[in-house]
Amino acid sequence: MYNQTKVEMYKLRTSKFFYASIIGFLTLSVMIFHANVFRDNLDITGYEAFIYSISDTSLLFFASLFVSYFIGSDFANRTIDNEIRIGYSRISVILSRVIVALPFTALLYLFYSVLRAVLTGLVNGFGEEMAVQDVLIRIVLFTFQIMAVTSFTALIMFWCKKSSLGMMISVCFTVVTCNILRGFSGDNLIFRATSFYRIQMNHEIMTSSDIVFSFVSAIVNIIAVLFAAYLVFRKAELK
């Protein structure tokens, strides 16, 4: 799996889509900053801009799009088929992709959040509402939550094994769970326990138990979904 992961890291470093995604997230950050500060005249600090950006689920479908492209391209060019044909296990095929794709997807989103916070802070000040330690905890928590949400994209891609179809289904799934359901399922205890809902709590004052529960929810989500991906992919027929 080590060699597979090295190949995936090389693929990421040389991927035009990866760098286009960085530019896209940074451009989006500038656009939202301009709309908030100059068009809407919102009196928000850089801290508030950052903390609200890591609790906003409306843009998570972009993260899903990146993961679906990253994994789906290996089905489209038959890289995964070839790896299995020469003897790599299916679990290593899955893990070598998600170990690279999921954390770097969170990093992409953090590019957007940090730039938005810096630009807003330069105009309105950065604020001192929360200790640096608390901000770092929420950044780590947000990273795990992004990975939890996008793990479902990995599951969908290994289930359907088709780049375009998987991309369409995963983006639709993310829009429904992160955008539509949050308006109708806020009182549902099961939904409130998932990262789809708890990611929205990042801008709130959370107790230690809230933070621990959010971490546990995200980690359990990642493990369970990746195990499900292995179950559906281990006996899948590859053409």
MODELLER restraints for C-alpha pairs under 7 A, 6 or more apart:
rsr = mdl.restraints
at = mdl.atoms
rsr.add(forms.Gaussian(group=physical.xy_distance, feature=features.Distance(at['CA:1:A'], at['CA:92:A']), mean=5.31, stdev=0.5))
rsr.add(forms.Gaussian(group=physical.xy_distance, feature=features.Distance(at['CA:1:A'], at['CA:96:A']), mean=6.25, stdev=0.5))
rsr.add(forms.Gaussian(group=physical.xy_distance, feature=features.Distance(at['CA:4:A'], at['CA:96:A']), mean=5.90, stdev=0.5))
rsr.add(forms.Gaussian(group=physical.xy_distance, feature=features.Distance(at['CA:5:A'], at['CA:96:A']), mean=4.71, stdev=0.5))
rsr.add(forms.Gaussian(group=physical.xy_distance, feature=features.Distance(at['CA:8:A'], at['CA:97:A']), mean=6.61, stdev=0.5))
rsr.add(forms.Gaussian(group=physical.xy_distance, feature=features.Distance(at['CA:8:A'], at['CA:100:A']), mean=6.83, stdev=0.5))
rsr.add(forms.Gaussian(group=physical.xy_distance, feature=features.Distance(at['CA:9:A'], at['CA:100:A']), mean=6.59, stdev=0.5))
rsr.add(forms.Gaussian(group=physical.xy_distance, feature=features.Distance(at['CA:12:A'], at['CA:18:A']), mean=6.56, stdev=0.5))
rsr.add(forms.Gaussian(group=physical.xy_distance, feature=features.Distance(at['CA:22:A'], at['CA:108:A']), mean=6.11, stdev=0.5))
rsr.add(forms.Gaussian(group=physical.xy_distance, feature=features.Distance(at['CA:25:A'], at['CA:108:A']), mean=6.97, stdev=0.5))
rsr.add(forms.Gaussian(group=physical.xy_distance, feature=features.Distance(at['CA:25:A'], at['CA:109:A']), mean=6.96, stdev=0.5))
rsr.add(forms.Gaussian(group=physical.xy_distance, feature=features.Distance(at['CA:25:A'], at['CA:111:A']), mean=6.93, stdev=0.5))
rsr.add(forms.Gaussian(group=physical.xy_distance, feature=features.Distance(at['CA:25:A'], at['CA:112:A']), mean=5.19, stdev=0.5))
rsr.add(forms.Gaussian(group=physical.xy_distance, feature=features.Distance(at['CA:26:A'], at['CA:111:A']), mean=6.58, stdev=0.5))
rsr.add(forms.Gaussian(group=physical.xy_distance, feature=features.Distance(at['CA:26:A'], at['CA:112:A']), mean=5.26, stdev=0.5))
rsr.add(forms.Gaussian(group=physical.xy_distance, feature=features.Distance(at['CA:26:A'], at['CA:115:A']), mean=6.94, stdev=0.5))
rsr.add(forms.Gaussian(group=physical.xy_distance, feature=features.Distance(at['CA:29:A'], at['CA:112:A']), mean=5.13, stdev=0.5))
rsr.add(forms.Gaussian(group=physical.xy_distance, feature=features.Distance(at['CA:29:A'], at['CA:115:A']), mean=6.40, stdev=0.5))
rsr.add(forms.Gaussian(group=physical.xy_distance, feature=features.Distance(at['CA:29:A'], at['CA:116:A']), mean=5.13, stdev=0.5))
rsr.add(forms.Gaussian(group=physical.xy_distance, feature=features.Distance(at['CA:30:A'], at['CA:116:A']), mean=6.49, stdev=0.5))
rsr.add(forms.Gaussian(group=physical.xy_distance, feature=features.Distance(at['CA:33:A'], at['CA:116:A']), mean=5.80, stdev=0.5))
rsr.add(forms.Gaussian(group=physical.xy_distance, feature=features.Distance(at['CA:33:A'], at['CA:119:A']), mean=6.94, stdev=0.5))
rsr.add(forms.Gaussian(group=physical.xy_distance, feature=features.Distance(at['CA:33:A'], at['CA:120:A']), mean=6.42, stdev=0.5))
rsr.add(forms.Gaussian(group=physical.xy_distance, feature=features.Distance(at['CA:36:A'], at['CA:42:A']), mean=5.55, stdev=0.5))
rsr.add(forms.Gaussian(group=physical.xy_distance, feature=features.Distance(at['CA:43:A'], at['CA:124:A']), mean=6.94, stdev=0.5))
rsr.add(forms.Gaussian(group=physical.xy_distance, feature=features.Distance(at['CA:44:A'], at['CA:124:A']), mean=6.63, stdev=0.5))
rsr.add(forms.Gaussian(group=physical.xy_distance, feature=features.Distance(at['CA:45:A'], at['CA:120:A']), mean=6.29, stdev=0.5))
rsr.add(forms.Gaussian(group=physical.xy_distance, feature=features.Distance(at['CA:45:A'], at['CA:121:A']), mean=5.60, stdev=0.5))
rsr.add(forms.Gaussian(group=physical.xy_distance, feature=features.Distance(at['CA:45:A'], at['CA:124:A']), mean=5.44, stdev=0.5))
rsr.add(forms.Gaussian(group=physical.xy_distance, feature=features.Distance(at['CA:45:A'], at['CA:125:A']), mean=5.41, stdev=0.5))
rsr.add(forms.Gaussian(group=physical.xy_distance, feature=features.Distance(at['CA:45:A'], at['CA:126:A']), mean=4.97, stdev=0.5))
rsr.add(forms.Gaussian(group=physical.xy_distance, feature=features.Distance(at['CA:45:A'], at['CA:127:A']), mean=5.51, stdev=0.5))
rsr.add(forms.Gaussian(group=physical.xy_distance, feature=features.Distance(at['CA:46:A'], at['CA:117:A']), mean=4.31, stdev=0.5))
rsr.add(forms.Gaussian(group=physical.xy_distance, feature=features.Distance(at['CA:46:A'], at['CA:118:A']), mean=6.01, stdev=0.5))
rsr.add(forms.Gaussian(group=physical.xy_distance, feature=features.Distance(at['CA:46:A'], at['CA:120:A']), mean=4.83, stdev=0.5))
rsr.add(forms.Gaussian(group=physical.xy_distance, feature=features.Distance(at['CA:46:A'], at['CA:121:A']), mean=3.82, stdev=0.5))
rsr.add(forms.Gaussian(group=physical.xy_distance, feature=features.Distance(at['CA:46:A'], at['CA:125:A']), mean=6.15, stdev=0.5))
rsr.add(forms.Gaussian(group=physical.xy_distance, feature=features.Distance(at['CA:46:A'], at['CA:126:A']), mean=4.21, stdev=0.5))
rsr.add(forms.Gaussian(group=physical.xy_distance, feature=features.Distance(at['CA:46:A'], at['CA:127:A']), mean=6.60, stdev=0.5))
rsr.add(forms.Gaussian(group=physical.xy_distance, feature=features.Distance(at['CA:47:A'], at['CA:117:A']), mean=6.24, stdev=0.5))
rsr.add(forms.Gaussian(group=physical.xy_distance, feature=features.Distance(at['CA:47:A'], at['CA:126:A']), mean=5.42, stdev=0.5))
rsr.add(forms.Gaussian(group=physical.xy_distance, feature=features.Distance(at['CA:47:A'], at['CA:127:A']), mean=5.89, stdev=0.5))
rsr.add(forms.Gaussian(group=physical.xy_distance, feature=features.Distance(at['CA:49:A'], at['CA:116:A']), mean=6.60, stdev=0.5))
rsr.add(forms.Gaussian(group=physical.xy_distance, feature=features.Distance(at['CA:49:A'], at['CA:117:A']), mean=5.18, stdev=0.5))
rsr.add(forms.Gaussian(group=physical.xy_distance, feature=features.Distance(at['CA:49:A'], at['CA:120:A']), mean=6.85, stdev=0.5))
rsr.add(forms.Gaussian(group=physical.xy_distance, feature=features.Distance(at['CA:50:A'], at['CA:113:A']), mean=5.44, stdev=0.5))
rsr.add(forms.Gaussian(group=physical.xy_distance, feature=features.Distance(at['CA:50:A'], at['CA:114:A']), mean=6.40, stdev=0.5))
rsr.add(forms.Gaussian(group=physical.xy_distance, feature=features.Distance(at['CA:50:A'], at['CA:116:A']), mean=6.74, stdev=0.5))
rsr.add(forms.Gaussian(group=physical.xy_distance, feature=features.Distance(at['CA:50:A'], at['CA:117:A']), mean=4.83, stdev=0.5))
rsr.add(forms.Gaussian(group=physical.xy_distance, feature=features.Distance(at['CA:51:A'], at['CA:202:A']), mean=6.77, stdev=0.5))
rsr.add(forms.Gaussian(group=physical.xy_distance, feature=features.Distance(at['CA:51:A'], at['CA:203:A']), mean=5.27, stdev=0.5))
rsr.add(forms.Gaussian(group=physical.xy_distance, feature=features.Distance(at['CA:52:A'], at['CA:203:A']), mean=5.55, stdev=0.5))
rsr.add(forms.Gaussian(group=physical.xy_distance, feature=features.Distance(at['CA:53:A'], at['CA:113:A']), mean=5.66, stdev=0.5))
rsr.add(forms.Gaussian(group=physical.xy_distance, feature=features.Distance(at['CA:54:A'], at['CA:113:A']), mean=6.80, stdev=0.5))
rsr.add(forms.Gaussian(group=physical.xy_distance, feature=features.Distance(at['CA:54:A'], at['CA:142:A']), mean=6.56, stdev=0.5))
rsr.add(forms.Gaussian(group=physical.xy_distance, feature=features.Distance(at['CA:54:A'], at['CA:202:A']), mean=6.67, stdev=0.5))
rsr.add(forms.Gaussian(group=physical.xy_distance, feature=features.Distance(at['CA:55:A'], at['CA:199:A']), mean=5.36, stdev=0.5))
rsr.add(forms.Gaussian(group=physical.xy_distance, feature=features.Distance(at['CA:55:A'], at['CA:200:A']), mean=4.28, stdev=0.5))
rsr.add(forms.Gaussian(group=physical.xy_distance, feature=features.Distance(at['CA:55:A'], at['CA:201:A']), mean=6.31, stdev=0.5))
rsr.add(forms.Gaussian(group=physical.xy_distance, feature=features.Distance(at['CA:55:A'], at['CA:202:A']), mean=5.09, stdev=0.5))
rsr.add(forms.Gaussian(group=physical.xy_distance, feature=features.Distance(at['CA:55:A'], at['CA:203:A']), mean=5.96, stdev=0.5))
rsr.add(forms.Gaussian(group=physical.xy_distance, feature=features.Distance(at['CA:56:A'], at['CA:200:A']), mean=6.09, stdev=0.5))
rsr.add(forms.Gaussian(group=physical.xy_distance, feature=features.Distance(at['CA:57:A'], at['CA:178:A']), mean=5.58, stdev=0.5))
rsr.add(forms.Gaussian(group=physical.xy_distance, feature=features.Distance(at['CA:57:A'], at['CA:179:A']), mean=6.48, stdev=0.5))
rsr.add(forms.Gaussian(group=physical.xy_distance, feature=features.Distance(at['CA:57:A'], at['CA:200:A']), mean=6.98, stdev=0.5))
rsr.add(forms.Gaussian(group=physical.xy_distance, feature=features.Distance(at['CA:58:A'], at['CA:178:A']), mean=6.79, stdev=0.5))
rsr.add(forms.Gaussian(group=physical.xy_distance, feature=features.Distance(at['CA:58:A'], at['CA:179:A']), mean=5.74, stdev=0.5))
rsr.add(forms.Gaussian(group=physical.xy_distance, feature=features.Distance(at['CA:60:A'], at['CA:174:A']), mean=6.95, stdev=0.5))
rsr.add(forms.Gaussian(group=physical.xy_distance, feature=features.Distance(at['CA:61:A'], at['CA:171:A']), mean=5.41, stdev=0.5))
rsr.add(forms.Gaussian(group=physical.xy_distance, feature=features.Distance(at['CA:61:A'], at['CA:174:A']), mean=5.54, stdev=0.5))
rsr.add(forms.Gaussian(group=physical.xy_distance, feature=features.Distance(at['CA:61:A'], at['CA:175:A']), mean=6.00, stdev=0.5))
rsr.add(forms.Gaussian(group=physical.xy_distance, feature=features.Distance(at['CA:63:A'], at['CA:105:A']), mean=5.88, stdev=0.5))
rsr.add(forms.Gaussian(group=physical.xy_distance, feature=features.Distance(at['CA:63:A'], at['CA:150:A']), mean=6.99, stdev=0.5))
rsr.add(forms.Gaussian(group=physical.xy_distance, feature=features.Distance(at['CA:64:A'], at['CA:150:A']), mean=5.63, stdev=0.5))
rsr.add(forms.Gaussian(group=physical.xy_distance, feature=features.Distance(at['CA:64:A'], at['CA:153:A']), mean=6.06, stdev=0.5))
rsr.add(forms.Gaussian(group=physical.xy_distance, feature=features.Distance(at['CA:64:A'], at['CA:170:A']), mean=6.50, stdev=0.5))
rsr.add(forms.Gaussian(group=physical.xy_distance, feature=features.Distance(at['CA:64:A'], at['CA:171:A']), mean=5.82, stdev=0.5))
rsr.add(forms.Gaussian(group=physical.xy_distance, feature=features.Distance(at['CA:64:A'], at['CA:174:A']), mean=6.90, stdev=0.5))
rsr.add(forms.Gaussian(group=physical.xy_distance, feature=features.Distance(at['CA:65:A'], at['CA:167:A']), mean=6.34, stdev=0.5))
rsr.add(forms.Gaussian(group=physical.xy_distance, feature=features.Distance(at['CA:65:A'], at['CA:171:A']), mean=6.13, stdev=0.5))
rsr.add(forms.Gaussian(group=physical.xy_distance, feature=features.Distance(at['CA:67:A'], at['CA:101:A']), mean=5.93, stdev=0.5))
rsr.add(forms.Gaussian(group=physical.xy_distance, feature=features.Distance(at['CA:67:A'], at['CA:150:A']), mean=6.97, stdev=0.5))
rsr.add(forms.Gaussian(group=physical.xy_distance, feature=features.Distance(at['CA:67:A'], at['CA:153:A']), mean=6.70, stdev=0.5))
rsr.add(forms.Gaussian(group=physical.xy_distance, feature=features.Distance(at['CA:67:A'], at['CA:154:A']), mean=6.97, stdev=0.5))
rsr.add(forms.Gaussian(group=physical.xy_distance, feature=features.Distance(at['CA:68:A'], at['CA:153:A']), mean=6.16, stdev=0.5))
rsr.add(forms.Gaussian(group=physical.xy_distance, feature=features.Distance(at['CA:68:A'], at['CA:154:A']), mean=6.83, stdev=0.5))
rsr.add(forms.Gaussian(group=physical.xy_distance, feature=features.Distance(at['CA:68:A'], at['CA:157:A']), mean=6.46, stdev=0.5))
rsr.add(forms.Gaussian(group=physical.xy_distance, feature=features.Distance(at['CA:68:A'], at['CA:166:A']), mean=6.65, stdev=0.5))
rsr.add(forms.Gaussian(group=physical.xy_distance, feature=features.Distance(at['CA:68:A'], at['CA:167:A']), mean=5.14, stdev=0.5))
rsr.add(forms.Gaussian(group=physical.xy_distance, feature=features.Distance(at['CA:69:A'], at['CA:163:A']), mean=6.88, stdev=0.5))
rsr.add(forms.Gaussian(group=physical.xy_distance, feature=features.Distance(at['CA:69:A'], at['CA:167:A']), mean=6.78, stdev=0.5))
rsr.add(forms.Gaussian(group=physical.xy_distance, feature=features.Distance(at['CA:70:A'], at['CA:101:A']), mean=6.89, stdev=0.5))
rsr.add(forms.Gaussian(group=physical.xy_distance, feature=features.Distance(at['CA:71:A'], at['CA:97:A']), mean=6.69, stdev=0.5))
rsr.add(forms.Gaussian(group=physical.xy_distance, feature=features.Distance(at['CA:71:A'], at['CA:157:A']), mean=6.94, stdev=0.5))
rsr.add(forms.Gaussian(group=physical.xy_distance, feature=features.Distance(at['CA:72:A'], at['CA:157:A']), mean=6.43, stdev=0.5))
rsr.add(forms.Gaussian(group=physical.xy_distance, feature=features.Distance(at['CA:72:A'], at['CA:162:A']), mean=6.43, stdev=0.5))
rsr.add(forms.Gaussian(group=physical.xy_distance, feature=features.Distance(at['CA:72:A'], at['CA:163:A']), mean=4.14, stdev=0.5))
rsr.add(forms.Gaussian(group=physical.xy_distance, feature=features.Distance(at['CA:73:A'], at['CA:163:A']), mean=6.24, stdev=0.5))
rsr.add(forms.Gaussian(group=physical.xy_distance, feature=features.Distance(at['CA:74:A'], at['CA:80:A']), mean=5.73, stdev=0.5))
rsr.add(forms.Gaussian(group=physical.xy_distance, feature=features.Distance(at['CA:75:A'], at['CA:161:A']), mean=6.24, stdev=0.5))
rsr.add(forms.Gaussian(group=physical.xy_distance, feature=features.Distance(at['CA:75:A'], at['CA:162:A']), mean=6.42, stdev=0.5))
rsr.add(forms.Gaussian(group=physical.xy_distance, feature=features.Distance(at['CA:75:A'], at['CA:163:A']), mean=6.55, stdev=0.5))
rsr.add(forms.Gaussian(group=physical.xy_distance, feature=features.Distance(at['CA:76:A'], at['CA:162:A']), mean=6.91, stdev=0.5))
rsr.add(forms.Gaussian(group=physical.xy_distance, feature=features.Distance(at['CA:76:A'], at['CA:163:A']), mean=6.09, stdev=0.5))
rsr.add(forms.Gaussian(group=physical.xy_distance, feature=features.Distance(at['CA:81:A'], at['CA:238:A']), mean=6.45, stdev=0.5))
rsr.add(forms.Gaussian(group=physical.xy_distance, feature=features.Distance(at['CA:84:A'], at['CA:90:A']), mean=6.85, stdev=0.5))
rsr.add(forms.Gaussian(group=physical.xy_distance, feature=features.Distance(at['CA:90:A'], at['CA:234:A']), mean=5.99, stdev=0.5))
rsr.add(forms.Gaussian(group=physical.xy_distance, feature=features.Distance(at['CA:91:A'], at['CA:230:A']), mean=6.21, stdev=0.5))
rsr.add(forms.Gaussian(group=physical.xy_distance, feature=features.Distance(at['CA:102:A'], at['CA:147:A']), mean=5.15, stdev=0.5))
rsr.add(forms.Gaussian(group=physical.xy_distance, feature=features.Distance(at['CA:102:A'], at['CA:150:A']), mean=6.63, stdev=0.5))
rsr.add(forms.Gaussian(group=physical.xy_distance, feature=features.Distance(at['CA:103:A'], at['CA:147:A']), mean=6.51, stdev=0.5))
rsr.add(forms.Gaussian(group=physical.xy_distance, feature=features.Distance(at['CA:106:A'], at['CA:143:A']), mean=5.39, stdev=0.5))
rsr.add(forms.Gaussian(group=physical.xy_distance, feature=features.Distance(at['CA:106:A'], at['CA:146:A']), mean=5.75, stdev=0.5))
rsr.add(forms.Gaussian(group=physical.xy_distance, feature=features.Distance(at['CA:106:A'], at['CA:147:A']), mean=6.83, stdev=0.5))
rsr.add(forms.Gaussian(group=physical.xy_distance, feature=features.Distance(at['CA:138:A'], at['CA:202:A']), mean=6.70, stdev=0.5))
rsr.add(forms.Gaussian(group=physical.xy_distance, feature=features.Distance(at['CA:141:A'], at['CA:215:A']), mean=6.17, stdev=0.5))
rsr.add(forms.Gaussian(group=physical.xy_distance, feature=features.Distance(at['CA:142:A'], at['CA:199:A']), mean=6.87, stdev=0.5))
rsr.add(forms.Gaussian(group=physical.xy_distance, feature=features.Distance(at['CA:144:A'], at['CA:218:A']), mean=5.91, stdev=0.5))
rsr.add(forms.Gaussian(group=physical.xy_distance, feature=features.Distance(at['CA:144:A'], at['CA:219:A']), mean=6.96, stdev=0.5))
rsr.add(forms.Gaussian(group=physical.xy_distance, feature=features.Distance(at['CA:145:A'], at['CA:195:A']), mean=5.67, stdev=0.5))
rsr.add(forms.Gaussian(group=physical.xy_distance, feature=features.Distance(at['CA:145:A'], at['CA:199:A']), mean=6.46, stdev=0.5))
rsr.add(forms.Gaussian(group=physical.xy_distance, feature=features.Distance(at['CA:145:A'], at['CA:218:A']), mean=5.35, stdev=0.5))
rsr.add(forms.Gaussian(group=physical.xy_distance, feature=features.Distance(at['CA:147:A'], at['CA:222:A']), mean=6.97, stdev=0.5))
rsr.add(forms.Gaussian(group=physical.xy_distance, feature=features.Distance(at['CA:148:A'], at['CA:195:A']), mean=6.74, stdev=0.5))
rsr.add(forms.Gaussian(group=physical.xy_distance, feature=features.Distance(at['CA:148:A'], at['CA:218:A']), mean=5.35, stdev=0.5))
rsr.add(forms.Gaussian(group=physical.xy_distance, feature=features.Distance(at['CA:148:A'], at['CA:221:A']), mean=5.70, stdev=0.5))
rsr.add(forms.Gaussian(group=physical.xy_distance, feature=features.Distance(at['CA:148:A'], at['CA:222:A']), mean=4.93, stdev=0.5))
rsr.add(forms.Gaussian(group=physical.xy_distance, feature=features.Distance(at['CA:149:A'], at['CA:195:A']), mean=6.79, stdev=0.5))
rsr.add(forms.Gaussian(group=physical.xy_distance, feature=features.Distance(at['CA:149:A'], at['CA:196:A']), mean=6.74, stdev=0.5))
rsr.add(forms.Gaussian(group=physical.xy_distance, feature=features.Distance(at['CA:151:A'], at['CA:222:A']), mean=6.09, stdev=0.5))
rsr.add(forms.Gaussian(group=physical.xy_distance, feature=features.Distance(at['CA:151:A'], at['CA:225:A']), mean=6.36, stdev=0.5))
rsr.add(forms.Gaussian(group=physical.xy_distance, feature=features.Distance(at['CA:151:A'], at['CA:226:A']), mean=6.74, stdev=0.5))
rsr.add(forms.Gaussian(group=physical.xy_distance, feature=features.Distance(at['CA:152:A'], at['CA:225:A']), mean=6.40, stdev=0.5))
rsr.add(forms.Gaussian(group=physical.xy_distance, feature=features.Distance(at['CA:153:A'], at['CA:170:A']), mean=5.14, stdev=0.5))
rsr.add(forms.Gaussian(group=physical.xy_distance, feature=features.Distance(at['CA:155:A'], at['CA:225:A']), mean=6.62, stdev=0.5))
rsr.add(forms.Gaussian(group=physical.xy_distance, feature=features.Distance(at['CA:155:A'], at['CA:226:A']), mean=6.63, stdev=0.5))
rsr.add(forms.Gaussian(group=physical.xy_distance, feature=features.Distance(at['CA:155:A'], at['CA:229:A']), mean=4.62, stdev=0.5))
rsr.add(forms.Gaussian(group=physical.xy_distance, feature=features.Distance(at['CA:156:A'], at['CA:166:A']), mean=6.05, stdev=0.5))
rsr.add(forms.Gaussian(group=physical.xy_distance, feature=features.Distance(at['CA:156:A'], at['CA:170:A']), mean=6.30, stdev=0.5))
rsr.add(forms.Gaussian(group=physical.xy_distance, feature=features.Distance(at['CA:157:A'], at['CA:166:A']), mean=5.01, stdev=0.5))
rsr.add(forms.Gaussian(group=physical.xy_distance, feature=features.Distance(at['CA:158:A'], at['CA:229:A']), mean=6.26, stdev=0.5))
rsr.add(forms.Gaussian(group=physical.xy_distance, feature=features.Distance(at['CA:158:A'], at['CA:233:A']), mean=5.86, stdev=0.5))
rsr.add(forms.Gaussian(group=physical.xy_distance, feature=features.Distance(at['CA:159:A'], at['CA:229:A']), mean=6.91, stdev=0.5))
rsr.add(forms.Gaussian(group=physical.xy_distance, feature=features.Distance(at['CA:159:A'], at['CA:232:A']), mean=5.87, stdev=0.5))
rsr.add(forms.Gaussian(group=physical.xy_distance, feature=features.Distance(at['CA:159:A'], at['CA:233:A']), mean=6.21, stdev=0.5))
rsr.add(forms.Gaussian(group=physical.xy_distance, feature=features.Distance(at['CA:160:A'], at['CA:166:A']), mean=6.04, stdev=0.5))
rsr.add(forms.Gaussian(group=physical.xy_distance, feature=features.Distance(at['CA:177:A'], at['CA:196:A']), mean=6.41, stdev=0.5))
rsr.add(forms.Gaussian(group=physical.xy_distance, feature=features.Distance(at['CA:178:A'], at['CA:196:A']), mean=5.46, stdev=0.5))
rsr.add(forms.Gaussian(group=physical.xy_distance, feature=features.Distance(at['CA:182:A'], at['CA:197:A']), mean=6.59, stdev=0.5))
rsr.add(forms.Gaussian(group=physical.xy_distance, feature=features.Distance(at['CA:185:A'], at['CA:191:A']), mean=6.51, stdev=0.5))
rsr.add(forms.Gaussian(group=physical.xy_distance, feature=features.Distance(at['CA:186:A'], at['CA:192:A']), mean=6.42, stdev=0.5))
rsr.add(forms.Gaussian(group=physical.xy_distance, feature=features.Distance(at['CA:191:A'], at['CA:197:A']), mean=6.47, stdev=0.5))
rsr.add(forms.Gaussian(group=physical.xy_distance, feature=features.Distance(at['CA:192:A'], at['CA:198:A']), mean=6.45, stdev=0.5))
rsr.add(forms.Gaussian(group=physical.xy_distance, feature=features.Distance(at['CA:193:A'], at['CA:217:A']), mean=6.72, stdev=0.5))
rsr.add(forms.Gaussian(group=physical.xy_distance, feature=features.Distance(at['CA:194:A'], at['CA:217:A']), mean=6.09, stdev=0.5))
rsr.add(forms.Gaussian(group=physical.xy_distance, feature=features.Distance(at['CA:195:A'], at['CA:217:A']), mean=6.52, stdev=0.5))
rsr.add(forms.Gaussian(group=physical.xy_distance, feature=features.Distance(at['CA:195:A'], at['CA:218:A']), mean=5.81, stdev=0.5))
rsr.add(forms.Gaussian(group=physical.xy_distance, feature=features.Distance(at['CA:198:A'], at['CA:214:A']), mean=6.42, stdev=0.5))
